[in-house]
Amino acid sequence: MTAPSVRPVSEREARQVAEAAREQDWKKPSFAKELFLGRFRLDLIHPHPTPALEDVRRGEEFLAKLRHFCETRIDPARIEREAKIPDETVNGLKELGALGMKIDTKYGGLGLTSVYYNKALAVVGSVSPAVGALLSAHQSIGVPQPLKLFGTQQQKETFLPRCARTDISAFLLTEPDVGSDPARLATSAVPDGDDYILDGVKLWTTNGVVADLLVVMARVPRSEGHKGGITAFVVEATAEGVTVEQRNAFMGLRGIENGVTRFHQVRVPAANRIGPEGSGLKIALTTLNTGRLSIPAMCVAGGKWALKIAREWSTAREQWGKPIARHEAVGSKISFIAATTFALEAVLDLSGQMADESRNDIRIEAALAKLYASEMAWLMTDELVQIRGGRGYESAASLAARGERAVPAEQMLRDARINRIFEGSTEIMHLLIAREAVDAHLSVAGDLIDPEKSLGDKARAGARAGGFYARWLPKLVTGPGQLPRTYAEFRPAGHRDLATHLRYVERSSRKLARSTFYAMSRWQGRMETKQGFLGRIVDIGAELFAMSAACVRAERLRAEGEHGAEAYELADAFCRQARIRIEELFGRLWTNTDELDRKVVSGVMSGAYEWLEAGILDPSGDGPWIADATPGPAKTDNVHRPIR
């Protein structure tokens, strides 16, 4: 049997597949969910949760070893030059136990908390983002995490010890013609006795070139005794019929082993299926709830490095009689980098600790952290290149060749760019978070705007909605943010006043909820098409979350006697910068060019503006826009190379 070709899928069907993969219930409180509903639940994040002393001891002990390894055994210039992580570096990481940072000690792992796993990724990512990506792809979305959450005891005992010490894993979902729309997934897994027969092609398989174990998402056809649907499998990379057809090359992360993997009649034991048939997407999304925090971890590392270079360079470089940092045009950029790095670390540490304690549902927090950190890290790195001027655009190798410090600013910019695409692009994250943000509304009023629901269903939904909004809307009129003495503990003597910012967050949270309600009332069933509006709603929520995290972290540092005054100053600067961005976003909710943009896009797509493209030559090569992914045997050599 062979896999079906990619079939056309309606927009409604695609939404239904994505909706079925969501976690439907909210069994635990969520700070961010409440924030979008206009309820500022500071009690869910303050006092700032703290790790257990034993977790800190073990985490710091490993970090010390990892730092020494990164300083002595990782050569980032060589990785960039050769576009490859040396095998001896990978083997050294295996010996250190870095492959098993998140794996329980009973399976041979280190059993680190999410907080310390993120700190470890930040250390590695600051030296080589490519090495950070290898470790992250292996543990955050590769075999260990889904098995930890959904695997059987037998699967854990079989695969986790391998993943902890020797075997690299990869996650395979994307296909040449299937990105964030899993309804069109074409790779098939056809039941055959006690096995499944796997056929299909997967694209952008990070770690896939060197992986020993793969998590593969494939569609099981519905048949007698088989529920069918998208299903997750653990596949041995050396199984007959598995071929890595190419190692891909990118503008950044030159050392990552990312490829194209073909499956032709690959026999996979049913014992290697993770969870029941049809649960693959839910497994993937649940895995990403905390797995997405690996991206913010490396974004924080990028911010810290950008701050260090900006400080050192702007002190050494003089223009017009004083260091360039003293010129306001440059100084404002440095202030932005410093304040934003503080906030990103606050978001990361808070989200990681909440994940460790498992007392809150952090699916929105983790998604906001990934979205916000990836966007802000890109801006910070871009600002660093601007601060460095021509030296920022010059490669580290060229700088060194002419006798200057080899600062890889342009490389870091190239490396950081992928974070806005990895593990959910910014555009997809906007839609994903927006869906969760309006979940309470859809749960009570969704049937009202569903054209396929009966009049009876709509009547019942109307009754539910009436009761919900009668209780909810009056609470959006006033709140603690209008009382000048609230959050007084964030206004300690001798420090900046952060209470005023928390009152702003509370007021803005209610304004955000009112804006969402007005939009739903205005557009109803068309709300999901207003992606510009939804994106701004999410961006406001992200800024409010970051402000809250920054204030809570500053107060924790003050209470612990560790850089309290400086932390309050950074939090104050960040909040003031964020408030300017928030006010602009609120203004653009209702005053924007969204409607005109849609008309222009229609003109572009119809060819009405094709004349505008005259006067250039296109340097692109020939070939199809999307490569052929027809199932069948491989026609190229296998470039798979396990590291031993």
C-alpha positions in Angstrom: 0.0 0.0 0.0 1.1 3.6 -0.6 0.2 6.8 1.1 -2.5 9.0 -0.5 -1.4 12.2 -2.1 -2.2 15.5 -0.4 -6.0 15.9 -0.7 -7.9 19.2 -0.9 -9.2 20.2 2.5 -11.9 22.8 3.2 -11.2 25.6 5.6 -13.9 24.3 7.9 -12.4 20.8 7.9 -9.0 22.2 8.7 -10.4 24.1 11.6 -12.2 21.0 12.9 -9.0 19.0 12.9 -7.2 21.7 14.8 -10.0 22.1 17.2 -10.2 18.4 17.9 -6.5 18.5 18.9 -7.0 21.2 21.5 -7.2 20.4 25.2 -10.8 21.2 25.7 -11.0 21.7 29.4 -9.3 24.0 31.9 -8.7 21.9 34.9 -6.2 24.3 36.5 -6.1 28.1 36.7 -4.3 30.1 34.1 -3.0 33.6 34.7 -2.9 34.5 31.1 -6.4 33.1 30.4 -7.8 35.2 33.2 -5.9 38.2 31.9 -7.6 38.0 28.5 -11.0 37.7 30.3 -10.3 41.0 32.2 -9.4 39.4 35.5 -6.0 40.3 36.7 -5.2 37.4 39.0 -1.9 38.6 40.5 -2.3 35.9 43.2 -1.5 33.2 40.6 2.0 34.5 40.1 2.8 36.5 43.2 4.7 35.8 45.4 7.0 34.5 42.7 7.1 30.7 42.9 10.6 29.4 43.9 12.3 26.1 43.2 13.1 23.5 45.9 16.5 23.7 47.4 17.5 20.2 46.2 16.4 21.2 42.6 18.6 24.3 42.9 21.6 22.3 44.2 21.4 19.7 41.4 20.7 22.3 38.8 23.6 24.5 39.7 25.9 21.6 40.0 25.1 20.6 36.4 25.3 24.2 35.1 28.8 24.5 36.4 29.9 21.4 34.5 28.1 22.6 31.4 29.6 26.0 31.5 33.1 24.5 31.7 32.3 22.1 28.8 31.0 25.0 26.7 34.1 27.1 27.4 36.6 24.3 26.6 34.9 21.9 24.3 32.7 23.9 22.0 34.3 26.0 19.2 31.5 28.2 17.8 33.7 29.7 15.1 34.5 26.2 13.8 30.8 25.2 13.8 29.9 28.3 11.8 32.9 27.8 9.4 32.3 24.1 8.8 28.5 24.2 9.0 28.7 21.2 11.3 28.8 20.4 15.0 31.9 18.1 15.4 31.1 14.6 16.4 33.5 14.9 19.4 31.4 17.8 20.7 28.2 15.8 20.5 29.8 12.8 22.1 31.1 15.1 24.9 27.6 16.3 25.5 26.4 12.7 25.7 29.0 11.9 28.3 28.0 14.9 30.3 24.4 13.7 30.4 23.1 16.7 28.4 20.9 14.5 26.2 19.0 13.5 29.4 18.5 16.8 31.1 14.7 16.4 31.3 14.6 12.7 31.6 13.9 11.1 35.0 16.9 9.8 36.9 15.4 6.3 37.1 15.8 6.1 33.3 19.4 7.4 33.4 18.6 11.1 32.9 19.5 14.1 35.1 16.0 14.9 36.1 16.4 18.6 35.9 13.5 21.0 36.4 12.2 23.1 33.6 13.8 26.1 35.1 17.3 24.6 35.0 16.8 22.9 31.7 16.0 26.4 30.3 19.1 27.8 32.1 21.2 25.1 30.5 19.8 25.8 27.0 20.6 29.5 27.6 24.2 28.7 28.5 24.7 26.4 25.4 22.7 28.7 23.1 24.9 31.7 24.1 27.9 29.8 22.8 26.3 28.1 19.8 22.6 28.4 18.9 23.1 25.4 16.7 24.1 23.2 19.6 21.2 24.6 21.6 18.9 23.7 18.8 20.2 20.1 18.7 19.6 19.7 22.5 16.2 21.4 22.3 14.9 19.5 19.4 16.0 16.2 21.0 14.4 16.9 24.4 11.7 19.5 24.1 9.8 18.0 21.1 11.7 14.8 20.3 11.1 11.3 21.8 11.7 12.0 25.5 8.9 14.6 26.1 5.9 12.8 24.5 6.9 9.5 26.1 7.2 11.2 29.4 3.6 12.5 29.0 1.9 9.8 27.0 4.2 6.7 26.7 3.5 3.3 28.2 5.8 2.0 31.0 7.3 -0.4 28.4 8.0 2.4 26.0 9.7 4.5 28.7 11.9 1.6 29.8 12.8 0.8 26.2 13.6 4.3 24.8 14.2 6.8 27.6 17.6 5.2 28.8 18.8 5.4 25.2 17.7 9.0 24.8 19.3 9.9 28.1 22.8 8.9 27.1 23.4 7.7 23.6 20.5 8.3 21.1 19.6 11.6 19.5 15.9 12.0 18.6 13.9 14.2 16.2 10.3 15.2 15.7 8.7 14.8 12.2 5.5 16.5 11.5 6.0 19.0 8.6 5.7 17.8 5.0 6.7 19.6 1.7 3.1 20.7 1.2 1.9 20.6 4.8 2.9 23.1 7.4 0.6 24.3 10.2 -2.5 22.8 8.5 -2.4 19.2 9.8 -5.7 18.3 8.1 -3.7 17.9 4.9 -1.1 15.5 6.4 -0.3 12.9 3.7 2.1 10.5 5.4 0.2 7.3 6.1 0.5 4.5 8.6 -1.6 1.5 7.4 -2.3 -1.2 9.9 -0.8 -4.6 8.9 -1.3 -7.3 11.6 0.7 -6.2 14.7 2.5 -3.5 12.7 1.9 -0.3 10.8 3.3 0.3 7.3 4.6 3.9 7.1 4.8 5.8 3.8 5.5 9.5 3.1 8.0 12.3 3.1 8.8 14.7 6.0 10.5 18.1 5.6 12.7 20.2 7.9 13.5 17.3 10.3 15.7 19.0 12.8 18.3 16.4 14.0 16.9 14.1 11.4 20.2 13.7 9.6 21.9 12.3 12.8 18.9 11.0 14.7 18.7 7.5 16.1 15.0 7.7 17.1 12.2 9.6 15.4 8.7 10.8 16.6 6.7 10.6 13.4 3.1 11.9 12.8 1.2 9.9 10.3 -2.4 9.4 9.3 -4.0 6.0 10.1 -6.9 5.2 7.7 -10.2 4.4 9.4 -11.1 0.7 9.1 -12.6 -2.1 11.1 -11.0 -2.1 14.5 -9.1 1.1 13.8 -10.3 4.5 14.8 -7.8 6.1 12.5 -6.6 9.7 12.5 -3.3 11.4 12.9 -1.2 9.2 15.2 2.3 9.4 16.8 4.9 6.7 16.4 8.5 6.1 17.6 10.5 4.9 14.6 14.0 3.6 14.5 16.0 5.8 12.1 17.9 2.8 10.8 14.7 0.8 10.0 14.5 -0.5 6.5 12.9 2.0 4.2 13.9 5.1 6.1 16.1 7.4 4.0 17.4 10.8 4.7 17.4 12.3 1.2 19.1 15.6 1.9 20.7 17.7 4.6 19.2 21.2 4.3 21.1 24.5 4.6 19.8 27.7 6.0 20.7 31.4 6.5 21.5 30.7 10.1 22.0 27.8 12.5 24.5 26.5 10.0 25.4 23.5 12.3 22.0 22.0 12.6 21.4 18.6 11.1 18.1 19.3 9.4 17.0 17.1 6.5 14.3 15.6 4.3 13.3 12.1 5.4 11.4 9.5 3.2 9.5 6.5 4.5 8.9 3.7 2.1 7.0 0.7 3.3 8.6 1.1 6.8 7.3 -1.5 9.2 6.7 0.0 12.7 5.5 -2.3 15.6 2.2 -1.3 17.1 4.0 -1.3 20.4 5.8 1.9 19.2 2.6 3.8 18.8 2.4 6.7 21.3 -1.1 6.9 22.7 -4.3 5.7 20.9 -4.9 6.2 17.2 -6.0 9.7 16.4 -4.3 11.4 19.3 -1.1 12.4 17.5 -1.9 16.1 17.2 -3.1 16.4 20.8 0.2 14.7 21.9 2.1 17.2 19.8 0.3 20.2 21.1 0.5 19.1 24.7 4.2 18.3 24.3 4.7 21.9 23.0 2.9 23.4 26.0 6.2 23.3 27.9 8.5 22.4 25.0 8.0 25.9 23.5 9.9 27.4 26.5 13.1 26.2 24.9 12.8 29.0 22.3 12.5 31.8 24.9 15.4 30.2 26.8 17.7 30.8 23.8 16.1 34.2 23.1 17.0 35.3 26.7 20.6 34.1 26.0 20.7 36.2 22.9 19.4 39.3 24.8 22.1 38.8 27.5 24.8 38.5 24.9 23.5 41.5 23.0 23.5 43.6 26.2 27.1 42.5 27.0 28.4 43.4 23.6 26.4 46.7 23.4 27.8 47.7 26.8 31.4 46.9 26.1 31.4 48.3 22.5 29.5 51.4 23.4 32.0 52.2 26.2 35.0 51.7 24.0 33.7 53.4 20.8 33.8 57.2 20.9 32.2 59.7 18.6 32.2 63.5 18.9 34.1 63.5 22.2 32.2 60.9 24.2 31.4 57.1 24.2 28.5 56.4 21.8 26.4 55.1 24.7 26.2 58.6 25.9 24.5 59.7 22.7 20.7 59.4 23.2 20.2 57.8 19.8 22.4 54.9 20.8 21.5 55.0 24.5 17.8 54.4 23.9 18.7 51.2 22.0 20.8 50.0 24.9 18.0 50.8 27.4 15.6 48.8 25.2 18.0 45.8 25.1 18.6 45.9 28.9 15.0 46.3 30.0 13.6 43.8 27.5 16.2 41.2 28.5 15.2 41.6 32.1 11.5 41.1 31.2 12.2 38.1 28.9 14.1 36.4 31.7 11.2 37.2 34.1 8.7 35.6 31.7 10.9 32.5 31.1 11.7 31.9 34.8 8.1 32.4 35.9 6.7 30.2 33.2 9.3 27.5 33.8 8.6 27.5 37.6 4.9 27.3 37.0 5.5 24.3 34.7 7.6 22.6 37.4 5.0 23.1 40.1 2.2 22.0 37.7 -0.4 24.0 39.7 -1.4 26.2 36.8 -2.4 25.5 33.2 0.4 27.3 31.3 -0.6 26.5 27.7 -1.2 30.2 27.0 1.7 31.4 29.1 4.2 29.1 27.2 2.8 30.2 23.8 3.0 33.9 24.8 6.5 33.4 26.0 7.5 31.8 22.7 5.8 34.5 20.6 7.0 37.5 22.6 10.5 36.3 23.2 11.1 35.4 19.5 9.9 38.8 18.3 11.7 40.8 20.9 15.0 38.9 20.6 15.0 39.6 16.9 14.5 43.3 17.6 17.3 43.3 20.2 19.7 41.6 17.9 18.9 43.9 15.1 19.5 46.9 17.3 22.9 45.4 18.3 23.9 45.2 14.7 22.9 48.8 14.3 24.9 49.9 17.4 27.9 48.1 16.0 27.5 49.8 12.6 29.6 48.5 9.8 31.2 46.1 12.2 27.8 44.6 13.0 27.4 43.7 9.3 30.9 42.3 9.1 31.5 38.6 9.8 33.5 37.6 12.9 36.1 35.9 10.7 36.6 39.1 8.8 36.9 41.1 11.9 39.5 38.7 13.3 41.4 38.7 10.0 42.0 42.4 10.3 42.9 42.3 14.0 39.7 43.2 15.8 37.6 41.3 18.2 35.6 38.5 16.5 32.1 39.6 17.5 29.6 37.5 15.5 26.7 40.0 15.6 25.6 39.3 12.0 25.6 35.6 12.7 23.5 36.0 15.8 21.0 38.0 13.7 20.9 35.2 11.2 20.6 32.6 13.9 17.8 34.5 15.8 15.6 34.8 12.7 14.4 31.2 12.8 12.9 31.6 16.3 10.0 33.6 14.8 9.2 30.4 12.7 10.4 27.5 14.8 7.7 25.6 16.8 4.9 27.7 15.5 5.4 30.9 13.4 4.4 34.3 14.8 1.3 34.2 12.7 0.2 30.8 13.8 1.0 31.6 17.4 -1.3 34.6 17.1 -4.2 32.4 16.0 -3.5 29.7 18.5 -3.4 32.1 21.4 -6.4 34.0 20.2 -8.4 30.8 20.1 -7.5 30.1 23.7 -8.1 33.7 24.7 -11.7 33.6 23.4 -12.4 30.0 24.6 -14.7 31.2 27.4 -16.8 33.1 24.9 -17.0 30.3 22.4 -17.9 27.8 25.1 -21.1 29.8 26.0 -21.9 31.5 22.7 -20.1 29.5 20.0 -23.3 27.8 18.8 -24.8 31.2 18.2 -22.4 31.9 15.4 -22.1 28.4 14.0 -24.1 28.2 10.8 -24.5 24.4 11.1 -26.2 24.5 14.5 -30.0 24.1 14.8 -32.4 26.8 16.0 -32.7 24.8 19.2 -29.0 24.7 19.7 -28.9 28.5 19.1 -31.6 29.1 21.6 -29.9 27.2 24.3 -26.6 28.9 23.5 -28.4 32.3 23.8 -29.6 31.4 27.2 -26.1 30.4 28.3 -24.6 33.5 26.8 -27.1 35.7 28.5 -26.3 34.4 31.9 -22.6 34.5 31.4 -22.4 38.0 30.1 -24.9 39.3 32.7 -22.4 38.2 35.4 -19.2 39.0 33.4 -19.7 42.4 31.7 -20.4 44.4 34.9 -17.1 43.3 36.3 -15.2 44.9 33.4 -16.4 48.4 34.4 -14.3 49.0 37.6 -11.5 47.2 39.4 -8.5 47.5 41.7 -6.5 49.3 39.0 -8.5 52.4 39.6 -7.6 52.5 43.3 -4.4 54.5 44.0 -3.3 52.4 47.0 -3.6 48.9 45.5 -0.5 46.6 45.0 1.3 48.7 47.7 3.9 46.0 48.2 5.3 47.0 44.8 6.0 50.5 46.0 8.7 50.0 48.7 10.6 52.9 50.1 13.7 54.0 48.2 12.6 52.1 45.0 10.8 52.8 41.8 7.0 52.6 41.9 5.9 49.4 40.2 2.4 49.5 41.7 1.4 52.0 39.1 2.3 49.6 36.4 0.3 46.7 37.9 -2.7 49.0 38.2 -2.2 49.8 34.5 -2.1 46.0 33.7 -5.4 45.5 35.7 -7.1 48.4 33.9 -5.8 47.3 30.5 -6.8 43.7 31.1 -10.4 44.8 31.5 -10.1 47.1 28.4 -8.7 44.2 26.5 -11.6 42.0 27.5 -14.1 44.7 26.6 -12.5 45.1 23.2 -12.7 41.4 22.5 -16.4 41.4 23.4 -17.1 44.3 21.2 -15.4 42.7 18.3 -17.3 39.4 18.8 -20.6 41.3 18.9 -19.7 43.2 15.8 -18.2 40.5 13.6 -19.7 37.3 15.2 -19.0 34.4 12.9 -16.5 36.5 10.8 -14.4 37.1 13.9 -12.0 34.3 12.9 -11.2 36.1 9.6 -10.1 39.3 11.5 -6.6 38.0 11.9 -5.1 41.5 12.1 -7.4 42.4 15.0 -6.8 39.1 16.8 -3.0 39.5 16.4 -3.1 42.9 18.1 -5.3 41.5 20.9 -2.7 38.7 21.5 0.2 41.2 21.3 -1.4 43.4 24.0 -1.9 40.3 26.2 1.8 39.4 25.7 2.9 42.8 26.7 0.7 42.7 29.8 2.0 39.3 30.8 5.6 40.5 30.4 4.9 43.6 32.5 3.4 41.4 35.2 6.3 39.0 35.2 8.9 41.8 35.2 7.3 43.4 38.3 6.9 40.2 40.2 10.5 39.2 39.4 11.8 42.6 40.5 10.0 42.3 43.9 11.3 38.8 44.4 14.9 40.0 43.8 14.3 43.0 46.2 12.9 40.7 48.9 15.9 38.3 48.5 18.3 41.3 48.7 19.8 40.6 45.2 20.1 43.7 43.0 16.7 44.9 44.2 17.1 48.5 43.3 18.5 47.7 39.9 15.8 45.2 39.2 13.1 47.7 40.1 14.7 50.3 37.7 14.8 47.8 34.8 11.3 46.7 35.5 10.1 50.3 35.6 11.9 51.1 32.3 10.5 48.0 30.6 6.9 48.7 31.8 7.1 52.3 30.5 8.4 51.1 27.2 5.7 48.4 27.0 2.9 50.8 27.9 3.8 53.0 24.8 3.6 49.8 22.6 0.3 48.8 24.2 -1.4 52.1 23.7 -0.4 52.0 20.0 -1.8 48.5 19.7 -5.1 49.6 21.4 -5.3 52.4 18.9 -4.7 50.1 16.0 -7.5 47.8 17.1 -10.1 50.1 15.5 -7.9 52.4 13.4 -6.0 50.4 10.9 -5.7 49.6 7.2 -6.9 46.0 7.4 -9.8 46.4 5.0 -7.6 48.3 2.5 -4.9 45.8 2.8 -7.3 43.0 1.9 -8.2 44.9 -1.3 -4.6 45.4 -2.2 -3.9 41.7 -1.6 -6.7 40.8 -3.9 -5.2 43.1 -6.6 -1.8 41.6 -6.1 -3.1 38.0 -6.4 -5.2 38.8 -9.5 -2.3 40.4 -11.3 -3.6 43.9 -11.2 -0.3 45.3 -10.0 2.0 43.0 -12.0 3.2 46.1 -13.9 4.9 47.2 -10.6 7.3 44.3 -10.9 8.8 45.5 -14.2 12.4 46.7 -14.3 14.0 43.8 -12.4 15.5 40.4 -13.1 14.6 37.4 -10.8 17.8 35.6 -9.7 15.8 32.6 -8.5 16.5 29.3 -10.1 14.1 27.0 -12.0 12.0 24.3 -10.4 8.6 23.9 -8.7 7.6 25.9 -5.7 7.0 22.8 -3.7 9.0 19.7 -4.2 7.4 16.4 -5.3 6.6 14.3 -2.3 5.0 11.3 -4.0 5.4 8.2 -1.9 7.7 5.6 -3.1 11.3 4.2 -2.8 14.1 6.7 -2.4 16.0 7.8 -5.5 18.9 9.3 -3.7 21.7 8.1 -1.4 20.9 7.9 2.3 22.8 10.7 4.0 21.8 9.6 7.5 24.9 9.5 9.8 24.4 8.5 13.4 27.0 9.9 15.7 28.9 7.3 17.7 
